[in-house]
Amino acid sequence: LTEGVVAKDIEGVFRYKKSLKNNHGKSKFDCYNEITNEVIEVKGCSIYPDLTTWSPGPYFDVLYFVDFSSLDGKYKIFQINITHKELADAKVNNLQTYQDQINQGRRPRFSLYDTYVSPGYKCSGKPVYEGNLSI
């Protein structure tokens, strides 16, 4: 659902069904922006605060976060301006980063809302799009 919403609402973005060969090997990803040539990762939540789970080796140029937590069909899309490399430094708790947990063979989990959206860090804190699924 989240990838489809981003592809529907963000200009130039579409779902990409194939794998992409890049400098990081072969990658699967959520969407692609044909205007900016960016690989896009999409995450979403239906409750606040979110607890987003990550795979060990995502590759992306930009991250979109879809917030469905209003529970009335309305949603907000936020653009978080980080790359897969910057994700490594994200704090997942008081003692560990994303990369620390990857190194331990764990799937990192942390709140994108609390880390990026609310504080306006690498994100304006304002949605780039607001929609309503019930219309």
Number of C-alpha atoms within 10 A of each C-alpha: 8 18 22 14 17 23 20 13 15 14 11 13 22 20 16 17 11 9 11 14 10 9 8 10 9 10 16 16 19 20 23 22 19 12 9 9 11 15 22 24 22 22 20 23 19 13 12 13 14 18 16 16 13 15 10 15 14 15 21 22 16 18 22 24 24 25 24 21 17 12 10 10 12 15 22 19 24 26 21 21 15 17 17 15 13 10 15 15 13 17 18 17 11 6 7 13 18 22 21 17 16 16 11 9 10 14 16 23 17 19 17 20 24 15 16 21 20 13 12 14 14 13 21 16 16 14 17 14 14 14 14 11 10 7 6
